[in-house]
Amino acid sequence: PPSQSSQSLTRQGGTRKGLKEEGGLGDAHAGHHEEEMAKKTWDDMLQEVKLFLWNPETRKCMGRSAQSWGLILLFYLLLYIFLAGMFAFCMYGLMLTLNPYTPTYRDRVAPPGVVIRPYVDHGFHIAFNLAEPSSWEPYVTSMEHFLTAYDDHVQEEKNVQCTPGQYFFQDDKEGDKRQACQFKRSLLQNCSGTEDPTFGYAMGQPCILLKMNRIIGYRSGYGTPVKVDCKVQKGDESDIQSLAYYPESATFDLMYYPYYGKHTHINYTSPLVAVQFTEVRMNHTIPIQCSLNGEGIINDYSNDRFLGRIIFTLYIGM
């Protein structure tokens, strides 16, 4: 009926009007709030911050009472004490499973790497001039410092004489100290530094020292001594016309193996092979490779220049 339609339209009109009025009131309230914020000064905002940090009326700090803060601090204190205790317990349990003398897991591969001395700031580039002693003196100092532990009287005092050509097995208890075989620097003859304190550098006949990395339980060469061989890596092989090895066999004797670890093999000194370049091409950089040769030795792995070999350069100026 017409009367009902008119009433419905009246109600809808009233609803729209009410919404408009509410919207108008909301806009007015927002505008009033913005005006109040604009009227606030920095001092007012600073006072509000101070009041938030400490309200003297409610005696609350950052909105919390002393009891509330105390409970929170107590909770976190107990939480971190528990976490620290659990971590310490786990570490203690782990340490009980570890062997102090032999590592459970080893990141070193079985074939040993090679270490060279002297080693100075130039790294694997040995370069010096005969006419300038200051250019070769650092190499001499490095050699002398390295060979201090190999002095004959030190070896005689701390280590024992062993039978060459066979492994020196010591079937003691795991924690017992092992004896080490003597390796006297006098075995290096011309490269020992005793007769020539410059190790040949002053004469243009430099010496280098080679040793294998220590690997616990490793038996060098599986019964056959590992031998060292040095040659020109790339280029003219005649760049090295002659060289000498000390000991003359150019091998690491079996009596220095196996190695039992630093905790039990305290005075162990690794065997050395010295190489003296007695006649080489002067005023020319020579790339040299010294390789280990023997059973179980890998010396041709292209991604590792130290596995079973060492590569360096030699330059002697005049």
C-alpha positions as a printed Julia matrix, in Angstrom:
318×3 Matrix{Float64}:
   0.0     0.0     0.0
   1.16    3.59   -0.54
   1.21    4.28    3.18
   3.74    1.45    3.82
   6.03    2.63    1.0
   6.09    6.15    2.38
   6.95    4.85    5.85
   9.81    2.74    4.42
  11.22    5.71    2.55
  11.0     7.8     5.69
  12.97    5.21    7.69
  15.66    4.96    4.97
  16.0     8.7     4.85
  16.36    8.81    8.62
  19.03    6.13    8.52
  21.07    8.01    5.9
  20.75   11.17    7.9
  21.91    9.39   11.05
  24.94    7.98    9.23
  25.83   11.39    7.9
  25.55   12.85   11.38
  27.73   10.09   12.83
  30.29   10.6    10.05
  30.28   14.28   10.74
  30.81   13.69   14.46
  33.7    11.27   13.7
  35.39   13.78   11.42
  34.96   16.49   14.01
  36.44   14.26   16.73
  39.47   13.37   14.54
  40.01   17.01   13.71
  39.79   17.93   17.39
  42.41   15.24   18.25
  44.76   16.56   15.56
  44.36   20.07   16.94
  45.26   18.83   20.42
  48.35   17.03   19.06
  49.39   20.17   17.22
  49.03   22.22   20.38
  51.39   19.88   22.33
  54.9    21.19   22.77
  58.13   19.26   23.11
  57.99   19.85   26.84
  54.55   18.23   27.0
  55.74   15.17   25.11
  58.85   14.95   27.3
  56.65   15.04   30.39
  54.56   12.21   28.96
  57.69   10.14   28.39
  58.86   10.81   31.94
  55.44    9.86   33.23
  55.6     6.62   31.26
  59.01    5.78   32.65
  57.93    6.52   36.19
  54.43    7.4    37.38
  54.65    8.64   41.0
  50.87    8.4    41.49
  50.51    4.73   40.51
  54.15    3.96   41.35
  54.62    2.11   38.08
  57.65    1.96   35.82
  56.84    1.68   32.11
  53.35    0.6    32.98
  54.36   -2.17   35.39
  54.51   -2.32   39.13
  57.55   -3.49   41.08
  55.93   -6.86   41.69
  55.23   -7.33   37.98
  58.82   -6.48   37.04
  60.15   -8.76   39.75
  58.14  -11.71   38.46
  59.29  -11.11   34.89
  62.96  -10.86   35.88
  62.65  -13.98   38.02
  61.11  -15.87   35.12
  63.89  -14.97   32.68
  66.57  -15.61   35.3
  65.27  -19.13   35.88
  64.87  -19.67   32.13
  68.48  -18.76   31.3
  69.82  -20.73   34.26
  67.97  -23.76   32.92
  69.28  -23.23   29.38
  72.86  -22.77   30.61
  72.59  -25.89   32.74
  71.21  -27.92   29.84
  74.03  -26.7    27.57
  76.67  -27.55   30.19
  75.15  -31.01   30.68
  75.17  -31.68   26.92
  78.8   -30.54   26.63
  79.76  -32.71   29.58
  78.1   -35.73   28.0
  79.86  -35.02   24.7
  83.27  -34.7    26.37
  82.78  -38.08   28.02
  82.52  -39.69   24.59
  85.7   -38.08   23.17
  89.09  -39.73   23.25
  91.75  -37.23   24.47
  94.52  -39.06   22.6
  93.0   -39.97   19.25
  90.38  -37.85   17.46
  87.09  -39.6    16.75
  86.75  -37.91   13.38
  89.64  -36.7    11.24
  89.47  -34.1     8.5
  92.88  -35.01    7.11
  93.06  -37.52    4.29
  95.34  -40.52    4.69
  97.96  -39.48    2.11
 100.08  -36.79    3.81
 100.78  -33.3     2.59
 104.2   -31.66    2.37
 105.58  -28.7     4.32
 108.53  -26.61    3.14
 111.08  -24.49    4.97
 112.22  -21.74    4.76
 108.91  -19.93    4.72
 108.97  -16.14    4.92
 106.81  -13.25    3.75
 107.21  -14.2     0.09
 105.45  -17.5     0.76
 106.32  -20.13   -1.83
 108.55  -17.82   -3.83
 112.21  -18.08   -2.79
 114.01  -15.14   -4.36
 117.26  -13.46   -3.39
 120.33  -11.74   -4.8
 123.82  -12.99   -4.02
 125.18   -9.46   -3.88
 122.6    -8.39   -1.29
 122.89  -10.34    1.98
 119.74   -8.67    3.29
 117.76  -10.49    0.59
 118.77  -14.0     1.72
 119.32  -13.49    5.45
 115.57  -13.95    6.28
 115.71  -17.42    4.72
 118.76  -18.32    6.79
 117.04  -17.09    9.96
 113.93  -19.15    9.16
 116.02  -22.28    8.61
 118.04  -21.83   11.8
 114.95  -21.21   13.9
 113.22  -24.29   12.5
 116.22  -26.58   13.1
 116.71  -25.55   16.73
 114.63  -28.53   17.91
 116.85  -30.82   15.81
 120.12  -29.86   17.49
 122.17  -32.98   18.16
 122.43  -32.42   21.91
 118.67  -31.79   22.18
 117.87  -35.0    20.32
 120.33  -37.02   22.4
 118.84  -35.65   25.6
 115.15  -36.11   24.81
 114.88  -38.92   22.25
 116.19  -42.44   21.77
 118.13  -44.24   19.06
 115.99  -46.54   16.94
 116.57  -49.29   14.42
 116.49  -47.91   10.86
 114.3   -49.49    8.22
 111.46  -50.68   10.47
 108.46  -49.16   12.2
 108.84  -48.19   15.84
 105.7   -49.7    17.39
 105.02  -48.95   21.06
 102.24  -51.11   22.47
 101.84  -49.15   25.68
  98.59  -48.09   27.25
  96.81  -45.39   25.37
  97.64  -42.63   27.85
 101.29  -43.6    28.37
 104.01  -41.37   26.99
 105.72  -42.66   23.86
 109.39  -42.39   23.06
 110.53  -40.59   19.94
 113.38  -41.53   17.64
 116.32  -39.19   17.26
 116.62  -37.08   14.14
 119.8   -35.05   14.44
 120.36  -32.05   12.23
 123.83  -33.41   11.46
 122.07  -35.96    9.21
 121.37  -33.06    6.85
 125.12  -32.6     6.25
 125.63  -29.56    3.97
 122.12  -28.34    4.79
 122.49  -28.71    8.56
 123.82  -25.2     9.09
 126.72  -26.45   11.2
 129.46  -26.28    8.56
 127.84  -23.53    6.48
 125.7   -21.26    8.7
 124.14  -19.67    5.6
 122.73  -23.02    4.35
 124.29  -22.38    0.93
 122.41  -19.13    0.29
 125.57  -17.01    0.35
 127.06  -19.18   -2.43
 123.95  -19.43   -4.59
 123.39  -23.06   -3.6
 120.32  -22.76   -1.36
 118.91  -25.55    0.79
 115.27  -26.25    1.52
 113.75  -28.62    4.07
 110.77  -30.9     3.42
 108.64  -32.81    5.88
 105.38  -34.71    5.77
 102.34  -33.67    7.77
 101.77  -35.63   10.95
  98.91  -38.12   10.82
  98.12  -40.21   13.89
  98.67  -43.91   13.22
  99.93  -43.38    9.68
 102.51  -45.9     8.48
 104.67  -44.24    5.89
 104.88  -46.09    2.6
 103.23  -49.27    3.93
 106.6   -50.83    4.71
 108.66  -49.01    2.07
 110.21  -45.6     2.85
 108.66  -42.66    1.03
 111.13  -40.95   -1.3
 111.41  -37.3    -2.33
 111.97  -36.21   -5.92
 112.41  -32.58   -7.02
 112.34  -31.34  -10.61
 111.3   -28.44  -12.8
 107.51  -28.29  -12.83
 107.11  -26.43  -16.12
 109.78  -25.29  -18.54
 113.28  -26.35  -19.4
 114.5   -29.2   -17.19
 118.08  -28.0   -17.68
 117.28  -25.0   -15.45
 118.23  -27.34  -12.61
 121.51  -28.92  -13.63
 122.33  -30.59  -10.32
 120.98  -30.98   -6.81
 121.72  -33.04   -3.7
 119.52  -34.75   -1.11
 120.24  -35.17    2.6
 120.02  -37.84    3.87
 121.42  -39.12    0.6
 118.64  -41.72    0.32
 116.13  -38.84    0.05
 113.68  -40.9     2.12
 111.74  -40.61    5.36
 112.9   -43.61    7.39
 110.24  -46.0     8.69
 111.54  -45.8    12.27
 109.84  -42.41   12.74
 106.41  -43.96   12.26
 103.71  -44.41   13.4
 102.97  -41.13   15.13
 100.86  -41.4    18.3
  99.68  -37.81   18.75
 100.97  -34.74   20.56
  99.54  -35.73   23.98
 101.6   -38.93   24.18
 104.36  -38.42   21.58
 105.54  -35.26   23.32
 109.14  -35.0    22.06
 108.38  -36.24   18.57
 110.22  -34.41   15.79
 109.21  -35.08   12.21
 111.9   -36.53    9.94
 113.26  -34.2     7.28
 114.69  -34.4     3.8
 116.92  -31.52    2.74
 117.36  -30.56   -0.9
 120.31  -28.41   -2.0
 120.17  -26.84   -5.44
 123.87  -26.89   -6.23
 123.68  -25.63   -9.82
 120.68  -23.8   -11.25
 120.05  -21.19  -13.89
 120.72  -17.7   -12.54
 118.56  -14.59  -13.01
 115.6   -16.76  -13.94
 112.46  -17.79  -12.07
 112.27  -21.58  -11.94
 109.02  -23.35  -10.98
 109.91  -26.44   -8.94
 107.84  -29.37   -7.76
 109.03  -31.69   -4.99
 106.92  -34.84   -4.82
 106.55  -37.76   -2.45
 106.8   -41.18   -4.05
 105.73  -44.4    -2.37
 102.9   -46.79   -1.67
  99.63  -45.04   -0.83
 100.95  -41.61   -1.83
  98.86  -39.32   -4.02
 100.87  -36.55   -5.69
  98.92  -35.71   -8.84
  95.68  -34.28   -7.43
  95.21  -31.06   -9.37
  92.97  -29.34   -6.8
  95.47  -29.61   -3.94
  99.03  -28.41   -4.5
 100.14  -29.67   -1.07
  98.83  -33.24   -1.21
 101.88  -35.44   -1.72
 103.87  -32.56   -3.2
 104.91  -28.95   -2.84
 105.21  -26.39   -5.65
 107.35  -23.28   -5.31
 109.55  -20.98   -7.38
 113.26  -20.25   -7.04
 115.03  -17.13   -8.26
 118.73  -16.45   -7.68
 119.99  -13.1    -8.89
 123.57  -11.98   -9.41
